[in-house]
Amino acid sequence: MAIFDLLEVRIFSNGQPLHEYERPANNPVTDSIDNKDDGPLVERYIESQPGANFMVEVKASAGFQFRDFDGIKFKIRVDGQVAHQPLITKEEYEAALAYVRQSEGPKVFSKGQWHVRKYRFSALRLSEESKAVQPTLSNYIGSIRVVVHYVRRTPSATPGVHQVCLSEREVSEKQLKGRATDTVTTLDAAVKTDPARVWISEMVSDTPVVTFNFRYYTREGLRSIGIIEEPQPSDPFDLLDPESLSKEDSPRLLDIANAGLQNSRKKIKEEDQTSGSPSSSNKRVRTQYDPDELEEIPAPTQPPRQQRTHQITALAGSTAWYLTFASSVLALRGDQIHAQPVIDEPTGSVFCWNGEAWLFDGNKISANDTKDISTHLFLAAANAQSMGEAVSEILGKIAGPYAFVFYDGKSSQLYFGRDDLGRRSLLISQDNDNSNQLTISSVAPSTSTSAFCEVDTTSIYSVDLTQPELTIQTLPSRTLLPCINRSLPGSGSLQENMPSAHTGQHLIDQLKHSLVYRVEQIPTYTPHGQGTDPSRVAILFSGGLDCTLLARLTHDILPHDQPIDLLNVAFENPRVVSARAAEKSKPGATTTTNTYEACPDRITGRSSFMELSTACPERTWRFVAINIPYEEFLKHRSTVVHLMHPHNTEMDLSITAALYFAARGQGCVTSSAHASTEAQPYTTTARALLSGLGADELFGGYARHAAAFTRGGYEALNDELELDFTRIGKRNLGRDDRVIAHWGRETRYPFLDETFVSFALGLPAWEKCGFRPGKATPKHFETTIVPERAEELHPEKMLLRCAMWQLGMKGAAAEKKRAIQFGARTAKMHGGRTKGTDIVTKVDGFWE
């Protein structure tokens, strides 16, 4: 993919991104036909598919700097002529922290209808004479050029249809010729479409931010300039003389050449190693032309793990693909560790799994899920007619978080992907210097210089290793979650202030059902020298509504003799410390509270801890106060930055730092069973951490939800809720998984259980939120007051508040939403004018 400073452009055809090649040093083709643009140039080569439609996708990734401008314009030129100018506005970007826009072609207004003229690759027809004159151009067809400019919005009046067409600069077929002597139609016939957007702007400068240039050639043309190697006449294995080989030099090659069996194109090397330190089920598949020494997988220092590597060589004609699989397993299911990678000897298939499959095809998986899922895949590999469809079908039957890599040895196909919500991390990278090296990993290797990105959650992906080039294909879509209920209340059907009691009880039942899978049957881990009863479950605990509700319902599920740890993190923030010191120096100031106990999340955490201890006295609740001095934060900062990669903003750092230290679980413990005892140093033994993430997106917990309702009622609120949930898999779950798994622990999200999500999405907005016409929404800075009646609770996430009220925890029911970076005080640690979208400094190949 073509990337420059968090801007990205890709060309798609037939729904797939086209493989891009770097410009060779000896390329004989010049840029003379294209309009010259100043500024940086990113050039790629692609193979054209004559007559096929193509689409241009432009993206501004998280952290891109708009500075003081209103947007960025992508001027798309096809063979030197401006065809379309899609725009990403600053408002669109900031609403999503990243934004993608796709251009299928220019829009035209004709006969009262809007139409789109889709791009189509030209087909080249040259005479023998023209080939003789310009041999280097004989297989060159044209270029797609994307020029990026900052723009400002102009105060012009809203233009009419004619002005929109002029601003888009519709191009006729005669204009789209490029270098070809003759081309067929480059734009399709007009097809009805939505109206073009009206957004009048002017460029800030004639010099672009960057220019992306994609040259499209025939396959022969790419070979002629040395981008694709000429095919070799024969398979090197056919030329081998078995008598000339030595077993010492080639321990497997002699057997392969002599046997001539089906697996004669596989060379397998397996190493098995057991270690005393844990990891996060990290897995890496490296596909490349030359074998590479396997890097050490990052391994934290907690419970026992099993680690193993497995190597395969697969041949595609004269090309050898070397695959290295590596897994490090943290076992949280079943009575024993199931070694990974899982290998099926009869087919040569390999399976790497990082996840928790609670259900398969609606049936509970009570034992080891790795074994269960691998069995289904290996059976399919041996018998399925279409392995791609079989993989998609099998993965579609899983309920639970996962990331996986599966190699089908029978067909030499590689499959990988994540669950629909992206609850487990999976990154992918193609080497900058070698497009035929592919790395798929839970965490970016610390020594890598390649750019990694999150594997998209909308599909399962495959790579055909019978081909000499790496091309990632998309499998048919899996079964997706239901759409949000967008129904509007009828007259007389809307209660004045709150959701119904029946819905509140239904929510409690559904959330308990989700929790059962996530807190039962977790094996106990007791470190050497541990003096207290080990805890199996801990909760990332700010004392807010979501996490306290999870704690209260977990109490109803687990036996009362099992302690539950509440992990509460607070930071020494130099900016806040300075402000408090200045305040304390004023005459009459009496504040003496230490910096950690003054953190908002510490205050609400202790309050909710006391409320839980009172409501559920038969349980031992352990409040773990995790205090992080600024110097300790600095010592771990580079590690946190590495783990959150490819996320790279100050907001990412402030959130992941809080999760990183909370997941470490080291602090001072106060137990409800010994409330009068002084807090003691303590490290949690829990390996499963519960998180309340997802509640805000499903039940309207953000300030923007209240703003949407104020602006446009339930329709606008539905739009905002739908937007938040549809992008949840593209945002932060993979990042958070990497940071928490570093400590050998696993995050579990009860609010993101598939069944619970379906329940929540099926509720109308007025059953989830308390937003009502004429009812004021308290501001975030207003003091929390426990009301006398449930009807007076805050309207955001009203259904969850009613459930807490029903469970007898009125204080927690009244707590307001607070972002973790503000509650734990990790935001703006350095002071100054730092913004959440600012990019952290890049050091040693990673953002720091």
C-alpha positions in Angstrom: 0.0 0.0 0.0 1.2 3.6 -0.7 1.6 5.4 2.6 3.0 8.9 3.4 2.8 10.6 6.8 -0.4 8.7 7.8 -2.0 9.3 4.4 -2.7 6.1 2.4 -4.0 5.4 -1.1 -4.9 2.0 -2.5 -6.3 0.9 -5.8 -9.0 -1.8 -5.7 -10.4 -4.0 -8.5 -13.1 -6.7 -8.2 -13.3 -5.9 -4.5 -9.6 -6.6 -3.8 -6.7 -4.3 -3.2 -4.2 -4.6 -6.1 -0.7 -5.7 -5.3 1.7 -2.8 -5.5 5.4 -3.0 -6.6 8.2 -0.6 -5.8 9.9 1.4 -8.6 13.0 -0.4 -9.8 16.2 1.7 -9.9 16.7 1.0 -13.7 13.1 1.7 -14.8 13.3 3.2 -18.3 9.9 4.9 -18.2 9.8 8.6 -17.4 7.1 10.8 -15.9 6.9 13.1 -19.0 3.3 12.2 -19.8 2.0 13.1 -16.3 1.4 16.6 -15.0 4.3 17.5 -12.8 3.6 18.3 -9.1 6.1 19.7 -6.6 6.4 18.0 -3.2 7.0 14.4 -2.1 6.3 11.6 -4.6 5.2 8.1 -3.7 5.3 5.8 -6.8 4.0 2.3 -7.2 3.4 -0.1 -10.1 0.3 -2.2 -10.5 -0.8 -4.8 -13.0 -3.7 -3.7 -15.1 -6.8 -5.8 -15.7 -8.0 -4.4 -19.1 -11.7 -3.7 -19.1 -12.1 -4.2 -15.3 -13.5 -1.5 -13.1 -11.2 0.0 -10.4 -11.7 2.1 -7.4 -9.4 4.5 -5.5 -9.5 4.4 -1.7 -7.9 7.3 0.2 -7.4 7.3 4.0 -6.3 9.6 6.7 -5.1 7.4 9.6 -5.3 8.1 13.3 -2.9 10.9 14.2 -2.9 12.7 10.9 -2.4 16.5 11.4 -4.9 18.8 9.7 -3.2 21.7 11.5 -5.4 24.8 11.1 -6.9 23.7 7.8 -10.5 22.5 7.1 -9.8 19.4 5.1 -7.6 17.5 2.6 -8.5 17.1 -1.1 -7.4 14.1 -3.1 -7.2 15.2 -6.8 -7.4 12.0 -8.8 -5.9 12.1 -12.3 -6.5 9.2 -14.7 -3.8 9.3 -17.5 -3.0 12.9 -16.8 -6.6 14.3 -16.6 -8.4 15.3 -13.4 -11.3 12.9 -13.0 -12.5 13.3 -9.4 -11.6 15.2 -6.3 -12.8 13.4 -3.1 -12.5 15.3 0.1 -11.9 14.4 3.8 -13.1 17.2 6.1 -11.5 17.8 9.5 -14.9 17.2 11.1 -15.3 13.8 9.6 -11.8 12.8 10.6 -12.1 14.0 14.2 -15.4 12.2 14.6 -13.8 8.9 13.8 -10.1 9.6 14.6 -9.4 8.2 11.1 -11.4 8.4 7.9 -11.6 6.5 4.6 -13.2 7.7 1.4 -13.6 5.7 -1.8 -14.0 7.0 -5.3 -15.5 4.7 -8.0 -15.6 7.6 -10.5 -16.9 11.1 -11.2 -20.5 11.9 -10.7 -22.7 13.5 -13.4 -26.1 15.2 -13.1 -28.2 14.5 -16.2 -31.9 14.5 -16.9 -32.8 15.1 -13.3 -30.7 12.2 -12.0 -27.3 11.8 -10.4 -25.1 9.2 -12.1 -21.6 7.8 -11.5 -19.2 7.0 -14.3 -17.0 4.2 -12.9 -13.3 4.0 -13.6 -12.3 1.3 -16.0 -8.8 0.1 -16.9 -7.9 1.0 -20.5 -7.0 -1.8 -22.9 -4.0 -1.1 -25.1 -4.0 -1.7 -28.9 -0.7 -0.7 -30.7 0.5 -1.1 -34.2 3.7 -2.8 -35.1 5.2 0.5 -36.1 4.5 2.2 -32.8 6.1 -0.8 -31.0 9.2 -0.3 -33.0 9.3 3.4 -32.2 8.7 3.1 -28.5 9.5 -0.5 -27.3 9.6 0.5 -23.6 6.0 1.7 -23.9 4.6 -1.4 -25.6 3.0 -2.8 -22.4 2.6 0.5 -20.5 -1.1 1.5 -20.5 -1.4 4.5 -18.2 -1.3 6.0 -14.7 -3.5 6.8 -11.8 -2.2 9.9 -9.9 -3.6 11.2 -6.6 -2.4 14.7 -5.6 -3.1 15.7 -2.0 -3.7 19.3 -0.9 -4.7 21.0 2.3 -7.9 23.1 1.7 -9.9 25.8 3.5 -13.6 26.0 3.3 -14.8 29.2 1.5 -17.7 31.3 2.6 -19.5 30.9 -0.8 -23.2 30.4 -1.0 -24.3 26.8 -1.6 -23.8 26.2 -5.3 -26.2 24.6 -7.7 -25.9 21.4 -9.5 -23.9 22.9 -12.4 -21.3 24.2 -10.0 -20.9 20.8 -8.4 -20.2 19.2 -11.8 -17.6 21.9 -12.6 -15.9 21.3 -9.2 -15.7 17.6 -9.9 -14.5 18.3 -13.5 -16.2 15.4 -15.2 -13.9 13.9 -17.9 -15.1 12.6 -21.2 -13.9 9.3 -22.6 -11.9 11.2 -25.4 -9.8 13.0 -22.8 -8.8 9.7 -21.0 -6.1 8.4 -23.3 -2.7 8.6 -21.7 0.2 7.1 -23.7 -1.8 4.4 -25.6 -2.2 4.9 -29.3 -5.7 3.7 -28.9 -7.8 2.8 -25.8 -11.2 1.4 -25.2 -13.7 3.1 -22.9 -12.0 4.2 -19.7 -15.3 5.2 -18.0 -18.3 2.9 -17.7 -21.8 3.9 -18.8 -23.6 6.2 -16.3 -25.2 4.4 -13.3 -27.7 6.0 -10.9 -26.2 7.0 -7.6 -26.6 9.3 -4.6 -26.1 13.1 -5.1 -22.6 14.5 -5.0 -21.6 16.3 -1.8 -21.5 20.1 -1.9 -18.4 21.5 -0.1 -16.8 24.5 -1.7 -13.1 24.9 -0.9 -9.8 26.4 -2.0 -6.3 25.0 -1.9 -4.0 26.5 0.7 -0.9 26.1 -1.6 0.0 25.0 -5.1 2.5 22.7 -3.6 0.8 19.4 -2.6 1.2 17.6 0.7 2.2 14.5 -1.3 1.6 12.9 -4.7 0.8 9.2 -5.1 1.5 7.8 -8.6 0.3 4.4 -9.7 1.6 3.2 -13.1 -0.5 0.3 -14.5 1.1 -2.1 -16.9 0.4 -5.5 -18.4 2.1 -8.4 -16.7 4.5 -8.5 -19.7 5.3 -4.9 -19.2 6.1 -5.4 -15.5 8.5 -8.2 -16.5 10.1 -6.0 -19.2 11.2 -3.4 -16.7 12.4 -6.0 -14.2 9.6 -5.7 -11.6 8.3 -9.2 -12.0 11.0 -11.9 -12.6 10.8 -13.9 -15.8 9.4 -17.4 -15.1 12.0 -20.2 -14.9 11.7 -23.0 -17.5 11.5 -25.8 -15.0 11.0 -26.8 -11.3 14.5 -27.0 -9.7 13.4 -30.2 -7.9 13.1 -31.8 -11.4 16.8 -31.2 -11.9 18.1 -32.7 -8.7 20.2 -35.8 -8.8 19.5 -37.8 -5.6 22.8 -39.6 -5.8 24.7 -36.3 -5.6 23.0 -35.2 -2.4 24.3 -35.6 1.2 22.1 -36.3 4.1 24.4 -34.1 6.2 23.9 -31.2 3.9 20.2 -31.7 3.1 18.6 -33.9 5.7 15.1 -33.7 4.2 16.0 -33.0 0.6 17.3 -36.5 -0.3 14.2 -38.2 1.0 12.1 -35.7 -1.0 13.9 -36.3 -4.2 13.8 -40.1 -3.8 10.3 -40.5 -2.7 8.5 -38.3 -5.2 5.4 -38.3 -3.0 2.7 -35.7 -2.6 4.5 -34.0 0.2 7.7 -33.7 -1.8 7.3 -30.0 -1.8 7.3 -29.6 1.9 10.3 -29.3 4.2 9.3 -29.4 7.8 11.4 -28.4 10.7 9.9 -28.4 14.2 11.2 -27.3 17.5 9.4 -27.8 20.7 10.3 -25.7 23.8 8.7 -25.3 27.1 9.5 -22.2 29.2 8.6 -21.0 32.6 7.4 -17.6 31.5 4.1 -16.7 29.9 2.9 -14.9 26.9 -0.2 -13.7 25.2 -0.8 -16.5 22.6 1.4 -14.4 20.3 1.8 -15.9 16.8 3.7 -14.9 13.8 3.6 -16.2 10.2 6.4 -15.1 8.0 6.2 -15.7 4.3 9.3 -14.9 2.4 11.7 -15.9 -0.3 14.7 -16.7 2.0 14.5 -18.4 5.4 14.9 -16.0 8.2 16.0 -16.6 11.7 12.9 -16.6 14.0 13.0 -13.7 16.4 12.3 -14.3 20.0 8.6 -13.8 20.9 8.1 -11.2 23.6 7.5 -13.1 26.8 6.3 -11.6 30.0 7.0 -13.0 33.4 3.9 -14.7 34.9 2.3 -18.2 34.6 3.7 -21.2 32.8 3.4 -21.3 29.0 4.2 -23.6 26.1 6.1 -22.2 23.2 6.9 -23.8 19.9 7.9 -23.0 16.3 7.2 -24.8 13.1 8.7 -24.2 9.6 7.5 -25.2 6.2 8.9 -24.7 2.7 6.2 -24.6 -0.1 7.1 -24.4 -3.8 5.2 -22.4 -6.4 6.9 -23.3 -9.7 10.5 -22.0 -9.4 9.6 -20.0 -6.3 10.2 -21.3 -2.8 7.9 -19.9 0.0 9.3 -20.2 3.5 6.8 -20.1 6.3 7.6 -19.9 10.0 4.9 -20.3 12.5 5.5 -19.4 16.2 3.1 -19.6 19.1 3.3 -18.9 22.8 0.3 -20.3 24.7 -1.3 -19.0 27.9 -3.7 -21.8 28.9 -7.0 -20.7 30.4 -9.2 -23.5 29.2 -9.3 -27.3 29.9 -7.1 -29.3 32.2 -3.9 -29.2 30.2 -2.0 -27.0 27.7 -2.7 -27.8 24.1 0.5 -27.2 22.2 0.7 -24.7 19.4 1.1 -24.4 16.5 -1.3 -27.3 16.1 0.0 -29.6 13.3 -2.0 -32.1 11.2 0.6 -34.6 10.0 -1.6 -36.3 7.3 -2.3 -33.0 5.4 0.6 -30.9 6.6 -1.8 -28.2 7.8 -0.9 -25.8 10.6 -3.2 -23.9 13.0 -2.4 -20.9 15.3 -5.1 -19.7 17.6 -5.4 -16.8 20.1 -8.9 -16.6 21.4 -11.8 -18.0 23.5 -14.5 -19.9 21.6 -17.4 -20.0 24.1 -19.8 -21.6 21.6 -19.5 -23.4 18.3 -22.7 -23.6 16.2 -24.7 -22.7 19.3 -23.2 -25.5 21.5 -21.0 -24.8 24.5 -17.3 -25.7 24.3 -16.4 -26.7 27.8 -12.9 -28.2 27.2 -10.0 -26.8 25.2 -11.3 -24.6 22.4 -8.0 -24.7 20.4 -8.3 -28.5 20.1 -12.0 -28.2 19.1 -11.6 -25.5 16.4 -8.4 -27.1 15.0 -10.3 -30.5 14.6 -13.0 -28.8 12.6 -10.5 -27.1 10.3 -8.3 -30.2 9.8 -11.3 -32.3 8.9 -12.4 -29.6 6.4 -8.8 -29.5 4.9 -9.0 -33.3 4.3 -12.5 -33.4 2.8 -13.8 -30.0 1.7 -14.3 -29.2 -2.0 -13.9 -25.4 -1.4 -11.6 -24.8 1.6 -12.1 -21.0 1.5 -15.9 -21.5 2.0 -15.3 -24.1 4.7 -13.0 -21.8 6.6 -15.4 -19.0 6.4 -18.3 -21.2 7.5 -16.4 -22.7 10.5 -15.2 -19.3 11.7 -18.8 -18.0 11.3 -20.0 -20.5 13.8 -17.7 -19.3 16.6 -19.0 -17.1 19.4 -16.2 -15.5 21.2 -13.0 -13.4 20.6 -10.3 -14.7 18.4 -7.4 -14.1 16.0 -6.1 -17.0 13.9 -3.7 -18.2 11.2 -4.4 -21.4 9.4 -2.3 -23.0 6.7 -4.0 -25.7 4.5 -1.2 -28.0 3.5 -3.3 -29.8 0.9 -4.0 -26.7 -1.2 -1.1 -24.5 0.0 -3.5 -21.7 1.0 -2.9 -19.5 4.0 -5.9 -18.1 5.9 -6.0 -15.5 8.7 -8.4 -13.1 10.4 -10.0 -11.8 13.6 -13.5 -11.9 15.0 -16.1 -9.4 13.8 -15.6 -7.1 16.8 -11.8 -7.3 16.7 -11.4 -8.3 20.4 -8.0 -10.0 19.8 -5.0 -8.3 18.2 -3.7 -9.3 14.8 -1.2 -7.1 12.8 0.0 -7.5 9.2 3.0 -6.1 7.3 4.7 -6.5 4.0 8.4 -5.6 4.1 9.2 -2.2 2.7 12.2 -3.6 0.8 10.8 -6.9 -0.2 7.1 -7.1 -1.1 7.4 -10.9 -1.0 7.9 -11.0 2.7 4.7 -11.0 4.8 4.5 -10.9 8.6 1.3 -11.6 10.5 1.7 -11.2 14.3 -0.2 -10.5 17.5 2.5 -7.8 18.3 4.9 -6.0 16.0 8.4 -7.5 16.3 10.6 -5.0 18.1 13.3 -5.2 15.4 11.0 -4.7 12.4 11.3 -1.6 10.3 8.2 -2.3 8.3 4.9 -0.5 8.9 2.3 -2.7 10.5 -1.5 -2.2 10.4 -4.4 -3.9 12.1 -6.0 -6.8 10.2 -9.5 -5.6 9.3 -12.4 -7.3 11.0 -14.9 -7.3 8.1 -13.6 -10.5 6.5 -11.4 -13.6 6.6 -8.3 -13.3 4.3 -6.3 -15.8 2.3 -3.0 -16.0 0.4 -2.4 -18.5 -2.4 1.1 -19.9 -2.0 0.9 -21.8 -5.3 1.5 -18.4 -7.0 4.9 -16.7 -7.3 3.6 -13.5 -5.9 1.9 -12.6 -2.6 -1.7 -11.4 -3.1 -4.1 -11.1 -0.2 -7.7 -12.2 -1.2 -10.9 -11.7 0.7 -13.2 -14.6 1.6 -17.0 -14.5 1.5 -18.4 -12.5 4.5 -19.3 -14.2 7.7 -22.6 -13.9 9.4 -22.6 -10.3 10.8 -24.3 -8.9 13.9 -27.8 -7.5 13.5 -28.5 -3.9 12.7 -29.4 -1.4 15.3 -33.1 -0.9 16.1 -33.9 2.5 14.6 -37.6 2.5 15.4 -39.1 5.7 16.8 -41.6 5.9 19.7 -45.2 6.2 18.8 -47.6 8.6 20.4 -48.4 7.5 24.0 -45.8 4.7 24.1 -43.0 6.6 25.6 -42.6 6.7 29.4 -41.7 10.0 30.7 -38.3 9.4 32.3 -36.9 5.8 32.3 -36.8 2.4 30.6 -39.2 -0.3 31.7 -38.5 -2.5 34.7 -39.0 -5.6 32.5 -36.2 -4.5 30.2 -33.9 -3.8 33.2 -34.4 -7.4 34.5 -33.9 -8.7 31.0 -30.5 -6.8 30.8 -29.4 -8.4 34.1 -30.3 -11.9 32.9 -28.5 -11.4 29.6 -25.3 -9.9 31.2 -25.2 -12.8 33.7 -25.4 -15.2 30.8 -22.4 -13.5 29.2 -20.4 -13.5 32.4 -20.9 -17.2 33.1 -18.8 -18.1 30.0 -16.1 -15.6 31.1 -15.6 -16.3 34.8 -16.4 -20.0 35.3 -13.8 -22.8 34.9 -10.7 -20.6 35.0 -7.8 -22.7 36.3 -6.2 -21.4 39.5 -2.7 -20.1 39.3 -0.7 -19.9 42.5 2.8 -18.5 42.2 5.6 -19.7 44.5 5.5 -17.9 47.8 1.9 -16.5 47.4 0.6 -16.0 50.9 -3.1 -15.3 50.1 -5.9 -17.2 48.5 -5.4 -16.9 44.8 -7.9 -15.0 42.8 -9.0 -16.3 39.4 -10.8 -13.1 38.2 -9.9 -9.5 38.5 -11.8 -6.4 37.2 -10.4 -3.3 35.6 -12.0 -1.1 38.2 -12.5 2.6 38.2 -15.5 2.5 40.4 -17.8 3.6 37.6 -21.1 2.2 36.5 -20.0 -0.4 33.9 -17.2 -2.1 35.9 -19.2 -2.0 39.2 -22.2 -3.7 37.5 -19.9 -6.4 36.2 -18.4 -6.9 39.7 -21.9 -7.1 41.3 -23.2 -9.7 38.8 -19.9 -11.7 39.0 -20.6 -12.1 42.7 -23.9 -13.9 41.9 -22.0 -16.4 39.7 -18.8 -17.4 41.4 -18.7 -19.4 44.7 -18.5 -17.0 47.6 -15.2 -18.4 48.9 -13.4 -17.1 45.7 -12.0 -13.6 46.2 -12.4 -11.0 43.4 -9.7 -8.4 42.8 -10.6 -4.9 41.9 -7.6 -3.3 40.0 -7.6 0.5 40.4 -4.8 2.6 38.9 -3.7 6.2 39.6 -0.8 8.2 38.3 1.5 10.9 39.6 0.9 13.6 36.9 3.5 16.4 37.1 1.1 18.9 35.7 -1.5 18.1 38.3 1.1 18.0 41.1 2.3 21.5 40.2 -1.2 22.8 40.1 -2.0 21.3 43.5 1.2 22.7 44.9 0.3 26.2 43.7 -3.2 25.8 45.1 -1.8 24.6 48.4 0.5 27.7 48.7 -2.5 30.1 48.7 -3.6 31.5 52.0 -6.2 29.4 53.7 -5.6 26.3 51.7 -6.1 23.1 53.7 -5.7 20.3 51.1 -3.5 17.4 52.4 -4.7 14.5 50.3 -1.8 12.6 48.5 -1.7 12.8 44.7 -2.9 9.2 44.1 -5.8 9.3 46.5 -6.9 12.6 44.8 -7.3 10.9 41.4 -11.0 10.8 40.3 -10.9 7.1 39.6 -9.4 6.4 43.0 -12.1 8.3 44.8 -14.9 6.6 42.9 -13.1 3.3 43.1 -12.9 3.3 46.9 -16.5 4.5 47.1 -17.8 1.6 44.9 -15.5 -0.9 46.8 -17.2 0.0 50.0 -20.6 -0.2 48.5 -19.8 -3.7 47.1 -18.5 -4.8 50.5 -21.7 -3.7 52.1 -24.0 -5.2 49.5 -22.1 -8.5 49.2 -20.5 -9.0 52.6 -20.0 -12.8 52.2 -17.4 -12.2 49.4 -13.8 -11.2 49.9 -13.3 -8.1 47.7 -9.7 -7.0 47.3 -9.2 -3.4 46.3 -5.7 -3.2 44.7 -4.5 0.4 44.7 -1.9 0.6 41.9 0.1 3.8 42.3 2.4 4.8 39.4 5.1 7.5 40.1 6.0 9.6 37.1 9.5 8.1 37.0 8.2 4.6 36.7 5.9 5.7 33.9 8.9 7.0 32.0 10.8 3.7 32.5 8.0 1.8 30.8 7.0 4.4 28.3 9.0 2.9 25.3 7.5 -0.5 26.0 4.0 0.9 26.0 4.6 2.7 22.8 5.9 -0.4 21.2 2.9 -2.5 22.3 0.3 0.1 21.1 1.9 0.3 17.6 0.6 1.0 15.0 -1.5 3.4 17.1 0.7 6.4 17.8 -1.1 9.4 19.3 -0.9 11.0 22.7 -4.4 9.8 23.4 -3.4 6.3 22.6 -0.4 6.6 25.0 -2.5 8.0 27.9 -5.1 5.2 27.6 -2.7 2.3 27.1 -0.4 3.5 29.9 -3.3 3.1 32.3 -4.3 -0.3 31.0 -0.6 -1.5 31.0 0.0 -0.8 34.6 -3.5 -1.9 35.7 -2.9 -5.2 33.9 0.4 -5.7 35.7 -1.6 -5.9 38.8 1.0 -4.7 41.3 -0.1 -2.5 44.1 -1.2 -2.3 47.7 -4.3 -4.4 48.7 -7.1 -3.6 51.0 -9.4 -6.5 51.7 -13.1 -6.3 52.6 -12.4 -9.2 55.0 -9.7 -7.2 56.9 -10.8 -3.6 56.3 -9.0 -2.3 59.4 -5.7 -3.8 58.4 -3.1 -1.6 56.8 -2.7 -2.0 53.0 -0.1 -4.6 52.0 2.0 -5.0 48.9 0.2 -7.4 46.5 0.2 -8.7 43.0 -2.9 -10.3 41.6 -2.9 -13.9 40.5 -5.9 -13.4 38.2 -5.2 -14.1 34.5 -8.7 -13.2 33.3 -9.5 -9.5 33.5 -13.0 -8.2 33.0 -13.5 -4.9 31.2 -16.7 -2.8 30.8 -15.7 -1.7 27.3 -18.7 -1.6 24.9 -21.3 -0.3 27.4 -20.9 3.3 26.3 -21.2 2.4 22.6 -24.3 0.2 23.1 -26.2 2.2 25.7 -25.4 5.8 24.9 -22.7 6.7 27.4 -20.7 9.4 25.6 -21.4 13.1 25.7 -21.8 13.1 21.9 -24.9 10.9 22.3 -26.6 13.5 24.5 -25.5 16.2 21.9 -27.0 14.1 19.1 -30.3 13.8 20.8 -30.4 17.5 21.6 -29.6 18.2 17.9 -31.9 15.8 16.2 -33.9 13.7 18.6 -34.0 9.8 18.4 -33.1 9.8 14.7 -29.8 11.6 15.3 -29.2 9.5 18.5 -29.7 6.3 16.5 -27.2 7.6 13.8 -24.6 8.2 16.5 -25.1 4.9 18.3 -24.9 3.0 14.9 -21.7 4.9 14.0 -20.0 4.1 17.3 -20.8 0.4 17.2 -20.0 -0.2 13.6 -16.5 1.1 14.1 -15.7 -0.5 17.4 -13.8 -3.3 15.7 -11.6 -0.8 13.9 -10.6 1.3 16.8 -9.0 0.2 20.1 -9.7 -3.4 21.0 -6.6 -4.8 19.3 -4.4 -2.1 20.8 -5.7 -2.8 24.3 -5.3 -6.6 23.8 -1.6 -6.2 23.0 -1.0 -4.0 26.1 -2.8 -6.2 28.6 -1.6 -9.5 27.1 2.0 -8.4 27.6 1.6 -9.4 31.3 0.3 -12.9 30.5 -3.3 -11.8 31.2 -6.4 -11.9 29.0 -9.1 -9.2 28.7 -12.7 -10.4 28.6 -15.6 -8.1 27.5 -19.0 -9.2 28.8 -20.7 -6.3 27.1 -19.4 -7.5 23.7 -20.7 -11.0 23.9 -22.5 -11.8 20.6 -25.8 -12.7 22.3 -25.7 -9.7 24.6 -24.8 -7.4 21.7 -27.8 -8.7 19.7 -30.0 -8.0 22.7 -28.7 -4.5 23.1 -28.9 -3.6 19.4 -32.4 -4.9 19.3 -33.6 -2.4 21.9 -35.0 0.9 20.8 -33.0 3.9 21.9 -35.6 5.1 24.5 -35.3 1.7 26.3 -31.5 2.2 26.6 -31.2 5.9 27.4 -33.1 8.4 29.5 -32.9 11.2 27.0 -36.3 12.8 26.8 -37.5 16.1 25.2 -37.2 18.8 27.8 -35.1 16.8 30.3 -31.7 18.4 31.0 -28.5 16.3 30.8 -26.1 17.1 33.7 -22.6 18.4 32.7 -19.6 16.2 33.3 -18.1 18.7 35.8 -21.2 18.8 38.0 -21.1 17.0 41.4 -22.6 13.5 41.5 -25.6 13.4 43.8 -27.4 10.1 44.6 -31.0 10.9 43.8 -34.0 9.7 45.9 -35.7 8.0 42.9 -34.5 6.0 40.0 -36.3 8.4 37.6 -33.9 11.1 38.6 -30.7 9.2 37.5 -28.6 10.6 34.7 -30.1 9.8 31.3 -26.9 8.4 29.6 -26.9 4.6 29.9 -30.2 4.8 31.8 -30.9 1.1 31.5 -27.7 0.1 33.2 -28.3 2.6 35.9 -31.8 1.2 36.5 -30.3 -2.3 36.7 -27.7 -1.1 39.4 -30.5 0.6 41.3 -32.5 -2.6 41.2 -29.5 -4.5 42.6 -29.4 -2.1 45.6 -26.2 -0.1 44.6 -27.6 3.4 44.3 -24.2 5.2 44.6 -22.7 3.3 41.7 -25.9 3.8 39.7 -25.4 7.6 40.0 -21.8 7.7 38.8 -21.1 9.6 35.6 -19.0 8.6 32.7 -15.3 9.6 32.9 -12.6 8.6 30.3 -9.8 6.5 31.8 -7.1 9.0 30.9 -8.8 11.7 33.0 -9.9 9.4 35.8 -6.4 7.9 36.2 -4.7 11.2 35.3 -2.5 9.9 32.4 -3.7 12.7 30.1 -1.2 15.6 29.4 1.5 14.2 31.7 4.0 16.7 30.2 1.9 19.8 30.4 2.0 22.4 27.6 -0.4 22.5 24.7 -0.4 18.8 24.0 -3.5 17.5 22.2 -4.8 13.9 22.1 -4.3 13.7 18.4 -0.7 14.8 18.5 1.8 12.2 17.3 4.3 10.8 19.8 8.0 11.1 18.9 9.4 8.3 16.8 12.6 6.6 18.1 14.4 3.4 17.0 11.8 2.4 14.5 8.8 2.8 16.8 6.7 5.7 18.0 7.9 6.9 21.4 
